[in-house]
């Protein structure tokens, strides 16, 4: 017998005294194999440490057992949590992941999408360019199952899993106003980002509803700690400081907290502070961060589960996914009563 690294399907068939076709059907879970024969084949394959040849299996089944994931970046807690959720479902379903990032450049994302052709059975994509005419159709092969995350897709061409960013921002604003805050500044996310735009829209709509006549106080940010720190420094330099700051994500809130701490500003005694996402570190800083909780890993898991449903369903029409509803998490940085 050959060494285990070169065991073939013919070796399994010979050892089990069955045909190669029977081994193939048993290993692929096909129904037309007697239970006793299937058990014998599986036990023999395991004993011989037989590993199916992935490329040969792909040729025969026309599948790769691989899922492509294309994200703007791989750095930061949001993306690591998203990948964690996707990977958990992939491992449970015996799928491999092919992950690529494009660091924000539109042409780089187009190249990343085109590079997936013929290598994956479907794609999970997070893209700020999905709503631009022709971007998806120019870069995605027709017929490839695709699930988008956090975007707007023209004509509903692909299923999208969204977070209710607008509703989450309104909920946070209700909390801050109910606590007695009136001058509420907002640290915005990057231009052209779907999540950032929806959270800013929620802030503006809630401000108009809850504090009529108040002027929006928006400071630019880029969803990272450095821009949050810069925004916090700018807010402290204002002629009149805000009562509260609502950052469009937790990483900017943490950067803002650093700026406040450096300046000796007490949170929440002098200025309350809130974020969005509930990244794991939010509960371990001082003071702990009030935020809108999104189960980021759940978002990734749901995206891959929906993609696998679409792959299995072939051309059947699947219902539109429901958005994830963020949950208000009140911690010490912005309590329910103004301090």
TORKOL-4160 file (C-alpha; in steps of 0.2 Angstrom, whole numbers, padded with zeros to 4 digits, m for minus):
339
<pt num="1" X="0000" Y="0000" Z="0000"/>
<pt num="2" X="0006" Y="0018" Z="m0004"/>
<pt num="3" X="0010" Y="0030" Z="0010"/>
<pt num="4" X="m0005" Y="0039" Z="0017"/>
<pt num="5" X="0000" Y="0055" Z="0007"/>
<pt num="6" X="m0003" Y="0047" Z="m0010"/>
<pt num="7" X="m0018" Y="0036" Z="m0006"/>
<pt num="8" X="m0031" Y="0037" Z="m0021"/>
<pt num="9" X="m0049" Y="0032" Z="m0023"/>
<pt num="10" X="m0043" Y="0016" Z="m0032"/>
<pt num="11" X="m0034" Y="0011" Z="m0016"/>
<pt num="12" X="m0050" Y="0014" Z="m0005"/>
<pt num="13" X="m0060" Y="0004" Z="m0018"/>
<pt num="14" X="m0047" Y="m0011" Z="m0018"/>
<pt num="15" X="m0046" Y="m0011" Z="0001"/>
<pt num="16" X="m0065" Y="m0011" Z="0003"/>
<pt num="17" X="m0068" Y="m0023" Z="m0012"/>
<pt num="18" X="m0080" Y="m0012" Z="m0021"/>
<pt num="19" X="m0080" Y="m0002" Z="m0037"/>
<pt num="20" X="m0072" Y="0016" Z="m0039"/>
<pt num="21" X="m0089" Y="0022" Z="m0043"/>
<pt num="22" X="m0097" Y="0015" Z="m0027"/>
<pt num="23" X="m0083" Y="0024" Z="m0017"/>
<pt num="24" X="m0086" Y="0040" Z="m0026"/>
<pt num="25" X="m0105" Y="0039" Z="m0022"/>
<pt num="26" X="m0102" Y="0035" Z="m0004"/>
<pt num="27" X="m0090" Y="0049" Z="m0001"/>
<pt num="28" X="m0101" Y="0061" Z="m0009"/>
<pt num="29" X="m0116" Y="0057" Z="0001"/>
<pt num="30" X="m0127" Y="0050" Z="m0014"/>
<pt num="31" X="m0142" Y="0041" Z="m0009"/>
<pt num="32" X="m0140" Y="0025" Z="m0020"/>
<pt num="33" X="m0127" Y="0017" Z="m0009"/>
<pt num="34" X="m0133" Y="0003" Z="0004"/>
<pt num="35" X="m0130" Y="0009" Z="0022"/>
<pt num="36" X="m0118" Y="m0006" Z="0026"/>
<pt num="37" X="m0108" Y="m0002" Z="0010"/>
<pt num="38" X="m0107" Y="0016" Z="0014"/>
<pt num="39" X="m0101" Y="0013" Z="0032"/>
<pt num="40" X="m0087" Y="0001" Z="0025"/>
<pt num="41" X="m0081" Y="0014" Z="0013"/>
<pt num="42" X="m0081" Y="0028" Z="0025"/>
<pt num="43" X="m0072" Y="0017" Z="0038"/>
<pt num="44" X="m0059" Y="0011" Z="0025"/>
<pt num="45" X="m0056" Y="0029" Z="0019"/>
<pt num="46" X="m0053" Y="0035" Z="0036"/>
<pt num="47" X="m0042" Y="0021" Z="0041"/>
<pt num="48" X="m0031" Y="0024" Z="0025"/>
<pt num="49" X="m0031" Y="0043" Z="0028"/>
<pt num="50" X="m0038" Y="0046" Z="0011"/>
<pt num="51" X="m0040" Y="0064" Z="0006"/>
<pt num="52" X="m0051" Y="0068" Z="m0009"/>
<pt num="53" X="m0042" Y="0078" Z="m0022"/>
<pt num="54" X="m0050" Y="0096" Z="m0021"/>
<pt num="55" X="m0046" Y="0100" Z="m0040"/>
<pt num="56" X="m0053" Y="0083" Z="m0046"/>
<pt num="57" X="m0069" Y="0085" Z="m0035"/>
<pt num="58" X="m0071" Y="0103" Z="m0042"/>
<pt num="59" X="m0070" Y="0097" Z="m0060"/>
<pt num="60" X="m0083" Y="0083" Z="m0057"/>
<pt num="61" X="m0095" Y="0093" Z="m0047"/>
<pt num="62" X="m0092" Y="0110" Z="m0055"/>
<pt num="63" X="m0090" Y="0118" Z="m0037"/>
<pt num="64" X="m0074" Y="0123" Z="m0028"/>
<pt num="65" X="m0081" Y="0122" Z="m0010"/>
<pt num="66" X="m0073" Y="0139" Z="m0008"/>
<pt num="67" X="m0082" Y="0156" Z="m0004"/>
<pt num="68" X="m0074" Y="0173" Z="m0009"/>
<pt num="69" X="m0075" Y="0187" Z="0004"/>
<pt num="70" X="m0070" Y="0205" Z="m0002"/>
<pt num="71" X="m0069" Y="0218" Z="0011"/>
<pt num="72" X="m0063" Y="0236" Z="0011"/>
<pt num="73" X="m0049" Y="0232" Z="0024"/>
<pt num="74" X="m0044" Y="0218" Z="0036"/>
<pt num="75" X="m0038" Y="0229" Z="0050"/>
<pt num="76" X="m0048" Y="0233" Z="0065"/>
<pt num="77" X="m0061" Y="0225" Z="0076"/>
<pt num="78" X="m0076" Y="0227" Z="0065"/>
<pt num="79" X="m0068" Y="0217" Z="0051"/>
<pt num="80" X="m0060" Y="0204" Z="0062"/>
<pt num="81" X="m0077" Y="0201" Z="0070"/>
<pt num="82" X="m0085" Y="0200" Z="0053"/>
<pt num="83" X="m0073" Y="0187" Z="0047"/>
<pt num="84" X="m0075" Y="0177" Z="0063"/>
<pt num="85" X="m0093" Y="0176" Z="0060"/>
<pt num="86" X="m0091" Y="0171" Z="0042"/>
<pt num="87" X="m0077" Y="0158" Z="0046"/>
<pt num="88" X="m0088" Y="0150" Z="0059"/>
<pt num="89" X="m0102" Y="0146" Z="0046"/>
<pt num="90" X="m0089" Y="0141" Z="0033"/>
<pt num="91" X="m0080" Y="0128" Z="0045"/>
<pt num="92" X="m0097" Y="0121" Z="0050"/>
<pt num="93" X="m0102" Y="0118" Z="0032"/>
<pt num="94" X="m0085" Y="0112" Z="0026"/>
<pt num="95" X="m0081" Y="0127" Z="0015"/>
<pt num="96" X="m0065" Y="0136" Z="0012"/>
<pt num="97" X="m0063" Y="0155" Z="0012"/>
<pt num="98" X="m0053" Y="0166" Z="0000"/>
<pt num="99" X="m0052" Y="0183" Z="0007"/>
<pt num="100" X="m0046" Y="0199" Z="m0001"/>
<pt num="101" X="m0046" Y="0218" Z="0003"/>
<pt num="102" X="m0044" Y="0233" Z="m0007"/>
<pt num="103" X="m0040" Y="0247" Z="0005"/>
<pt num="104" X="m0053" Y="0259" Z="m0001"/>
<pt num="105" X="m0048" Y="0261" Z="m0019"/>
<pt num="106" X="m0062" Y="0258" Z="m0032"/>
<pt num="107" X="m0051" Y="0250" Z="m0045"/>
<pt num="108" X="m0043" Y="0239" Z="m0033"/>
<pt num="109" X="m0059" Y="0232" Z="m0027"/>
<pt num="110" X="m0064" Y="0229" Z="m0045"/>
<pt num="111" X="m0048" Y="0220" Z="m0048"/>
<pt num="112" X="m0051" Y="0210" Z="m0032"/>
<pt num="113" X="m0069" Y="0205" Z="m0038"/>
<pt num="114" X="m0063" Y="0200" Z="m0055"/>
<pt num="115" X="m0049" Y="0189" Z="m0047"/>
<pt num="116" X="m0062" Y="0178" Z="m0039"/>
<pt num="117" X="m0069" Y="0172" Z="m0056"/>
<pt num="118" X="m0068" Y="0153" Z="m0057"/>
<pt num="119" X="m0061" Y="0151" Z="m0040"/>
<pt num="120" X="m0076" Y="0153" Z="m0029"/>
<pt num="121" X="m0094" Y="0146" Z="m0028"/>
<pt num="122" X="m0101" Y="0163" Z="m0022"/>
<pt num="123" X="m0095" Y="0180" Z="m0015"/>
<pt num="124" X="m0099" Y="0190" Z="0001"/>
<pt num="125" X="m0095" Y="0208" Z="m0003"/>
<pt num="126" X="m0094" Y="0224" Z="0007"/>
<pt num="127" X="m0092" Y="0238" Z="m0005"/>
<pt num="128" X="m0095" Y="0257" Z="m0004"/>
<pt num="129" X="m0096" Y="0257" Z="m0023"/>
<pt num="130" X="m0111" Y="0245" Z="m0025"/>
<pt num="131" X="m0123" Y="0258" Z="m0029"/>
<pt num="132" X="m0113" Y="0266" Z="m0043"/>
<pt num="133" X="m0119" Y="0262" Z="m0061"/>
<pt num="134" X="m0111" Y="0247" Z="m0069"/>
<pt num="135" X="m0098" Y="0244" Z="m0055"/>
<pt num="136" X="m0105" Y="0227" Z="m0050"/>
<pt num="137" X="m0111" Y="0221" Z="m0067"/>
<pt num="138" X="m0094" Y="0226" Z="m0074"/>
<pt num="139" X="m0084" Y="0216" Z="m0061"/>
<pt num="140" X="m0095" Y="0201" Z="m0056"/>
<pt num="141" X="m0098" Y="0186" Z="m0068"/>
<pt num="142" X="m0116" Y="0184" Z="m0072"/>
<pt num="143" X="m0124" Y="0170" Z="m0062"/>
<pt num="144" X="m0112" Y="0170" Z="m0048"/>
<pt num="145" X="m0122" Y="0170" Z="m0031"/>
<pt num="146" X="m0117" Y="0186" Z="m0022"/>
<pt num="147" X="m0123" Y="0193" Z="m0005"/>
<pt num="148" X="m0119" Y="0211" Z="m0001"/>
<pt num="149" X="m0116" Y="0219" Z="0016"/>
<pt num="150" X="m0121" Y="0236" Z="0022"/>
<pt num="151" X="m0124" Y="0245" Z="0005"/>
<pt num="152" X="m0138" Y="0250" Z="m0007"/>
<pt num="153" X="m0139" Y="0240" Z="m0023"/>
<pt num="154" X="m0148" Y="0247" Z="m0038"/>
<pt num="155" X="m0164" Y="0237" Z="m0044"/>
<pt num="156" X="m0161" Y="0224" Z="m0030"/>
<pt num="157" X="m0149" Y="0215" Z="m0041"/>
<pt num="158" X="m0141" Y="0206" Z="m0026"/>
<pt num="159" X="m0147" Y="0202" Z="m0009"/>
<pt num="160" X="m0141" Y="0214" Z="0004"/>
<pt num="161" X="m0139" Y="0212" Z="0023"/>
<pt num="162" X="m0140" Y="0229" Z="0031"/>
<pt num="163" X="m0139" Y="0236" Z="0049"/>
<pt num="164" X="m0153" Y="0248" Z="0053"/>
<pt num="165" X="m0140" Y="0262" Z="0055"/>
<pt num="166" X="m0153" Y="0276" Z="0054"/>
<pt num="167" X="m0164" Y="0268" Z="0067"/>
<pt num="168" X="m0149" Y="0265" Z="0078"/>
<pt num="169" X="m0143" Y="0283" Z="0077"/>
<pt num="170" X="m0161" Y="0289" Z="0081"/>
<pt num="171" X="m0161" Y="0278" Z="0096"/>
<pt num="172" X="m0145" Y="0284" Z="0103"/>
<pt num="173" X="m0150" Y="0302" Z="0101"/>
<pt num="174" X="m0166" Y="0299" Z="0110"/>
<pt num="175" X="m0156" Y="0292" Z="0124"/>
<pt num="176" X="m0144" Y="0307" Z="0125"/>
<pt num="177" X="m0159" Y="0320" Z="0124"/>
<pt num="178" X="m0168" Y="0310" Z="0137"/>
<pt num="179" X="m0153" Y="0311" Z="0149"/>
<pt num="180" X="m0154" Y="0330" Z="0147"/>
<pt num="181" X="m0141" Y="0334" Z="0134"/>
<pt num="182" X="m0145" Y="0348" Z="0122"/>
<pt num="183" X="m0128" Y="0352" Z="0113"/>
<pt num="184" X="m0125" Y="0336" Z="0105"/>
<pt num="185" X="m0110" Y="0335" Z="0092"/>
<pt num="186" X="m0108" Y="0321" Z="0080"/>
<pt num="187" X="m0092" Y="0314" Z="0073"/>
<pt num="188" X="m0096" Y="0308" Z="0056"/>
<pt num="189" X="m0088" Y="0293" Z="0046"/>
<pt num="190" X="m0080" Y="0294" Z="0029"/>
<pt num="191" X="m0088" Y="0301" Z="0014"/>
<pt num="192" X="m0096" Y="0289" Z="0002"/>
<pt num="193" X="m0098" Y="0276" Z="0016"/>
<pt num="194" X="m0115" Y="0268" Z="0017"/>
<pt num="195" X="m0115" Y="0265" Z="0036"/>
<pt num="196" X="m0108" Y="0283" Z="0039"/>
<pt num="197" X="m0121" Y="0291" Z="0028"/>
<pt num="198" X="m0136" Y="0282" Z="0037"/>
<pt num="199" X="m0129" Y="0286" Z="0054"/>
<pt num="200" X="m0127" Y="0304" Z="0050"/>
<pt num="201" X="m0145" Y="0304" Z="0043"/>
<pt num="202" X="m0151" Y="0297" Z="0059"/>
<pt num="203" X="m0142" Y="0310" Z="0069"/>
<pt num="204" X="m0149" Y="0324" Z="0059"/>
<pt num="205" X="m0167" Y="0317" Z="0058"/>
<pt num="206" X="m0167" Y="0314" Z="0077"/>
<pt num="207" X="m0160" Y="0332" Z="0081"/>
<pt num="208" X="m0174" Y="0340" Z="0070"/>
<pt num="209" X="m0187" Y="0329" Z="0079"/>
<pt num="210" X="m0181" Y="0330" Z="0097"/>
<pt num="211" X="m0173" Y="0347" Z="0097"/>
<pt num="212" X="m0182" Y="0358" Z="0084"/>
<pt num="213" X="m0172" Y="0373" Z="0079"/>
<pt num="214" X="m0155" Y="0366" Z="0085"/>
<pt num="215" X="m0141" Y="0367" Z="0073"/>
<pt num="216" X="m0132" Y="0351" Z="0068"/>
<pt num="217" X="m0114" Y="0350" Z="0075"/>
<pt num="218" X="m0105" Y="0338" Z="0063"/>
<pt num="219" X="m0086" Y="0335" Z="0064"/>
<pt num="220" X="m0078" Y="0325" Z="0050"/>
<pt num="221" X="m0070" Y="0308" Z="0054"/>
<pt num="222" X="m0064" Y="0293" Z="0046"/>
<pt num="223" X="m0069" Y="0278" Z="0057"/>
<pt num="224" X="m0052" Y="0276" Z="0065"/>
<pt num="225" X="m0045" Y="0281" Z="0082"/>
<pt num="226" X="m0034" Y="0295" Z="0075"/>
<pt num="227" X="m0048" Y="0304" Z="0067"/>
<pt num="228" X="m0058" Y="0303" Z="0083"/>
<pt num="229" X="m0044" Y="0310" Z="0092"/>
<pt num="230" X="m0043" Y="0325" Z="0080"/>
<pt num="231" X="m0062" Y="0327" Z="0081"/>
<pt num="232" X="m0061" Y="0327" Z="0100"/>
<pt num="233" X="m0047" Y="0340" Z="0100"/>
<pt num="234" X="m0057" Y="0351" Z="0088"/>
<pt num="235" X="m0073" Y="0350" Z="0099"/>
<pt num="236" X="m0063" Y="0356" Z="0114"/>
<pt num="237" X="m0057" Y="0371" Z="0105"/>
<pt num="238" X="m0074" Y="0377" Z="0101"/>
<pt num="239" X="m0080" Y="0393" Z="0110"/>
<pt num="240" X="m0094" Y="0383" Z="0118"/>
<pt num="241" X="m0091" Y="0364" Z="0121"/>
<pt num="242" X="m0104" Y="0351" Z="0118"/>
<pt num="243" X="m0114" Y="0343" Z="0132"/>
<pt num="244" X="m0112" Y="0326" Z="0123"/>
<pt num="245" X="m0103" Y="0319" Z="0108"/>
<pt num="246" X="m0110" Y="0305" Z="0098"/>
<pt num="247" X="m0097" Y="0296" Z="0087"/>
<pt num="248" X="m0102" Y="0286" Z="0071"/>
<pt num="249" X="m0092" Y="0272" Z="0077"/>
<pt num="250" X="m0083" Y="0266" Z="0093"/>
<pt num="251" X="m0066" Y="0268" Z="0086"/>
<pt num="252" X="m0068" Y="0286" Z="0084"/>
<pt num="253" X="m0077" Y="0287" Z="0101"/>
<pt num="254" X="m0061" Y="0279" Z="0109"/>
<pt num="255" X="m0050" Y="0291" Z="0100"/>
<pt num="256" X="m0061" Y="0306" Z="0106"/>
<pt num="257" X="m0060" Y="0299" Z="0123"/>
<pt num="258" X="m0041" Y="0299" Z="0122"/>
<pt num="259" X="m0041" Y="0317" Z="0117"/>
<pt num="260" X="m0053" Y="0322" Z="0132"/>
<pt num="261" X="m0042" Y="0312" Z="0144"/>
<pt num="262" X="m0027" Y="0321" Z="0138"/>
<pt num="263" X="m0035" Y="0338" Z="0141"/>
<pt num="264" X="m0041" Y="0333" Z="0158"/>
<pt num="265" X="m0060" Y="0333" Z="0153"/>
<pt num="266" X="m0071" Y="0322" Z="0163"/>
<pt num="267" X="m0082" Y="0309" Z="0154"/>
<pt num="268" X="m0096" Y="0309" Z="0157"/>
<pt num="269" X="m0095" Y="0323" Z="0171"/>
<pt num="270" X="m0090" Y="0337" Z="0158"/>
<pt num="271" X="m0095" Y="0329" Z="0142"/>
<pt num="272" X="m0105" Y="0313" Z="0139"/>
<pt num="273" X="m0098" Y="0302" Z="0125"/>
<pt num="274" X="m0106" Y="0288" Z="0114"/>
<pt num="275" X="m0101" Y="0277" Z="0100"/>
<pt num="276" X="m0109" Y="0264" Z="0088"/>
<pt num="277" X="m0105" Y="0245" Z="0085"/>
<pt num="278" X="m0100" Y="0239" Z="0102"/>
<pt num="279" X="m0083" Y="0232" Z="0098"/>
<pt num="280" X="m0076" Y="0221" Z="0111"/>
<pt num="281" X="m0064" Y="0234" Z="0118"/>
<pt num="282" X="m0079" Y="0246" Z="0122"/>
<pt num="283" X="m0082" Y="0238" Z="0138"/>
<pt num="284" X="m0064" Y="0238" Z="0144"/>
<pt num="285" X="m0060" Y="0256" Z="0143"/>
<pt num="286" X="m0063" Y="0269" Z="0157"/>
<pt num="287" X="m0076" Y="0275" Z="0157"/>
<pt num="288" X="m0085" Y="0260" Z="0149"/>
<pt num="289" X="m0092" Y="0266" Z="0132"/>
<pt num="290" X="m0111" Y="0268" Z="0129"/>
<pt num="291" X="m0114" Y="0262" Z="0112"/>
<pt num="292" X="m0126" Y="0254" Z="0100"/>
<pt num="293" X="m0123" Y="0236" Z="0099"/>
<pt num="294" X="m0122" Y="0226" Z="0083"/>
<pt num="295" X="m0117" Y="0208" Z="0083"/>
<pt num="296" X="m0104" Y="0210" Z="0070"/>
<pt num="297" X="m0100" Y="0192" Z="0070"/>
<pt num="298" X="m0118" Y="0188" Z="0068"/>
<pt num="299" X="m0119" Y="0199" Z="0053"/>
<pt num="300" X="m0105" Y="0190" Z="0045"/>
<pt num="301" X="m0113" Y="0173" Z="0049"/>
<pt num="302" X="m0130" Y="0178" Z="0042"/>
<pt num="303" X="m0122" Y="0184" Z="0026"/>
<pt num="304" X="m0113" Y="0168" Z="0023"/>
<pt num="305" X="m0129" Y="0158" Z="0028"/>
<pt num="306" X="m0139" Y="0168" Z="0015"/>
<pt num="307" X="m0126" Y="0165" Z="0002"/>
<pt num="308" X="m0126" Y="0146" Z="0005"/>
<pt num="309" X="m0145" Y="0146" Z="0004"/>
<pt num="310" X="m0144" Y="0155" Z="m0013"/>
<pt num="311" X="m0130" Y="0143" Z="m0019"/>
<pt num="312" X="m0141" Y="0128" Z="m0014"/>
<pt num="313" X="m0157" Y="0136" Z="m0021"/>
<pt num="314" X="m0150" Y="0139" Z="m0038"/>
<pt num="315" X="m0162" Y="0150" Z="m0048"/>
<pt num="316" X="m0176" Y="0150" Z="m0035"/>
<pt num="317" X="m0181" Y="0167" Z="m0028"/>
<pt num="318" X="m0176" Y="0169" Z="m0010"/>
<pt num="319" X="m0185" Y="0182" Z="0002"/>
<pt num="320" X="m0176" Y="0198" Z="0005"/>
<pt num="321" X="m0165" Y="0198" Z="0021"/>
<pt num="322" X="m0171" Y="0207" Z="0037"/>
<pt num="323" X="m0160" Y="0221" Z="0043"/>
<pt num="324" X="m0151" Y="0219" Z="0060"/>
<pt num="325" X="m0158" Y="0230" Z="0073"/>
<pt num="326" X="m0144" Y="0238" Z="0084"/>
<pt num="327" X="m0147" Y="0237" Z="0103"/>
<pt num="328" X="m0144" Y="0252" Z="0115"/>
<pt num="329" X="m0130" Y="0248" Z="0128"/>
<pt num="330" X="m0129" Y="0261" Z="0142"/>
<pt num="331" X="m0113" Y="0261" Z="0151"/>
<pt num="332" X="m0103" Y="0274" Z="0161"/>
<pt num="333" X="m0098" Y="0286" Z="0147"/>
<pt num="334" X="m0116" Y="0292" Z="0144"/>
<pt num="335" X="m0128" Y="0286" Z="0158"/>
<pt num="336" X="m0146" Y="0288" Z="0158"/>
<pt num="337" X="m0146" Y="0304" Z="0169"/>
<pt num="338" X="m0135" Y="0319" Z="0164"/>
<pt num="339" X="m0120" Y="0320" Z="0177"/>
